[in-house]
Amino acid sequence: MHLAASLFALYVGTVSSQTVPSAPSPEPIEVVELRLPPIAPSDATGACTSDVNPRGTGCIRREMGDHEFQAGDFTPDGNHVIVNVAFVGAPGAPDPASIYTGEQVILVKADGTNFTNGDHWKCLSCAVPPENARSLDEQKDYPHVFRSGDKALWGHNVLDCGGHQLSSDDCTPEKTHIYPIHWNTAADGSGRGGAPRELRLHPDDRHLGFSSFTATGGQNCYFGRLEFNADPQVGEPRVPRYDLVDVNLLFDPNRQKYLSADDKDLSFHDDAISVGELRGFSGVGDEILYIGPSREANNIDVYAVHVITGAVRRLTSHPEYVDPVAFSHDNQWFVAMDTRGSDRQMWMSGMRYVPPLIDVVTITVASSTRNNGMRRFFQPILIDRYGDRGNYFGQQVNAAGDGSDGAVNDPNWNGRADPAFSHDGTKIVYWQALVVSPACGGANPLPCPVSSSPGHPEFRLMLAKLTSRSPKTPPEPFDVPDKLPWATPFPPGSVPPESSSNSIQPGNYTLKGKFSGVATVQLIGDGGIDTVAVDYTNFSDDGKHFIDGWENVTRTILYPNVWNNKIDWYSDLVQSGAVNATKKTGLGGFHLEIDAVLNIFNANGTLTTTIDGVEYKQPANGT
């Protein structure tokens, strides 16, 4: 037996013998807004005056920009949060305040105190000597503090304070070095290398998870090790840098793909490792977190795969959309940014236990309609390590509030990536962005709110205190090998696959219900699959939910923009048994055009899901 397969069988046997505990009760949570540097009235040189910041230590831009503001995680003591900001309005040199300019990474106090200079923040990257920061990569998103506390991942760079804690007075610009990260993808080591994106740091401080796009817009995910290279002889930039080595493609070629066909019989394989978008690691790093293939129609969820056994767990199952997620360091909890409670996705995913057959063509729509441009619907949800189950769907972290303008649960403040736990498990940090035009105001029927935070920024940094919890010492990180047993080695010179998910060809198929009934399936297209037509007859996988009726969906990719999808959708589904539900389009069907990058909802026709008498209609255009 293949090593990964035997380890998987052992792991599953162990897990199945364990009893999943009953759902935890809600706990008290206090949410406060953390202070940020002063907001500049404009970007103009000198706009950060002594009236705005009497200390002369910089002002940040009010607008969020493209990843210019992004919060990360805690320092080991739990008293500081790392944040990416854009400093603007500084005077010119030789004024000492001139160092506070451009995109920088800072620490923000999370305990109400100040640094010894009197500020409640500290710039880590400002005034680092040029010789200590050579050929930095321009990508400076998703900041993460190393578990050691003396380094930080800053986009495609590593900020290193020479063994000093980032929060200490000993961490000065002169002692700080910032190194670019290089991923060698050429067999001879030449060139700029690959383009990793959304890097996530493993708890062992040695490994990274990341993703990368293919030439046609597909996405693969990888796991590799960081290795310092003081004097690189090949590749660019040829300066001291961190190299990504021992890279693994997160795909097991020895397993069935998620959807397979045996002659004309379709099967779904829940143990398939199909990493759609990497989201990080469990608290100790024994599992990789990712967005995986939907197990129910149009229902996007987070999964975890064990780094050794390849055992797959579905962490979320609520019909709403989930994306950013972070585990506590003791591995017992995770917090997810989720649209649950907003009803944003219920019109298309609210009917449960429908097999994800139409997802072959609707997956881009399901993952795009969660937003409407700059209006997002994420809020932080606290869930125990065992995930959604039964009627347990976690607890909204910021539920305590009256929903008014500026309240901690104001729906105009949208959760963004990534949340994080303090090392001792008593705090959660997350950040939010305010809805701005064109997602409100002007031609949009929804008015634009005004930020109530000091200086009226379009972002805010939030701290959730889990007041009933006692601090815990986090366990040691999992000893993860450089080569994952189930993954595919990806040495320099390897060619990334276009797809590691499904390879079903057009044709007529049958999917049998695990309990009863059948779905007859037509997959139609010339080469690829453009249309999915399904007829259900008494179909049930669980013996509680029974589906009858049909769906017919056609996807058209509006080239040359591979992200722009047009969907023509016709549905007449009826569900009986544990619930009485319908999913129906109106006369003429439902037609949606959406760009997965812009996420602007633009549709005509209707698609309505009704569950036990409660109707969920698709959003109005522009909302």
Number of C-alpha atoms within 10 A of each C-alpha: 6 11 11 20 18 12 18 20 14 13 16 14 11 10 12 9 8 8 7 12 8 10 17 11 9 11 12 12 22 15 21 16 16 18 17 23 22 20 23 24 18 16 17 12 14 16 17 28 19 12 9 17 15 11 13 18 22 27 28 30 25 21 18 18 12 8 15 21 26 28 32 25 27 28 26 20 11 19 17 24 28 28 28 23 27 22 28 26 25 27 21 13 9 8 10 13 20 21 20 24 22 16 21 20 27 24 26 28 23 24 12 11 14 14 15 10 11 10 15 20 24 25 24 23 20 19 16 18 15 10 10 17 19 17 18 17 17 11 15 22 26 25 29 26 25 24 18 16 21 21 24 27 25 27 22 24 24 25 24 23 24 16 14 18 17 30 27 14 12 15 18 19 16 14 15 25 21 28 27 23 26 27 23 24 24 17 10 11 16 13 16 16 17 15 14 21 18 20 24 21 25 27 25 17 18 14 22 22 25 22 23 19 16 14 10 8 11 15 19 23 23 23 28 25 22 21 16 14 16 12 10 15 12 13 18 17 19 17 18 20 26 22 19 21 21 19 26 22 23 29 22 20 13 13 15 17 23 21 19 18 17 9 9 13 14 19 17 17 13 18 17 23 28 25 27 20 20 29 27 26 26 28 27 21 24 21 25 23 28 26 21 21 26 21 22 21 24 31 29 25 23 27 24 25 24 20 24 21 22 27 24 21 17 20 20 23 22 24 24 26 29 25 22 23 25 25 26 24 25 20 20 14 19 26 28 27 25 26 26 22 13 14 19 23 27 26 22 23 24 26 26 20 20 23 20 18 25 23 20 22 20 25 17 19 24 21 18 21 24 25 23 23 23 18 24 26 24 28 28 31 21 23 24 21 18 17 22 17 15 8 8 15 18 24 18 21 25 21 18 14 12 11 13 11 15 18 18 20 20 17 20 23 26 24 26 22 20 25 24 28 25 23 24 18 24 19 24 27 26 26 26 23 23 26 25 18 17 18 22 20 14 11 11 14 13 14 14 17 16 15 19 13 15 12 16 15 21 21 23 26 21 22 23 19 19 18 12 10 14 9 13 12 10 16 12 13 18 16 13 18 13 15 17 23 19 27 22 17 19 19 16 18 12 11 11 18 12 14 13 21 19 14 13 15 15 17 13 16 17 19 21 18 21 12 15 15 17 20 25 17 24 19 21 17 14 8 8 12 18 19 22 24 20 21 19 23 17 18 26 26 18 12 13 13 21 26 29 19 19 20 20 18 22 20 21 15 15 14 9 7 11 14 17 19 20 19 22 20 24 23 21 18 20 20 25 16 12 11 15 15 24 24 25 24 20 13 10 12 17 21 19 19 21 22 22 20 10 14 22 23 22 18 19 15 15 21 23 21 24 20 18 11 11 8 15 20 16 21 18 12 14 18 18
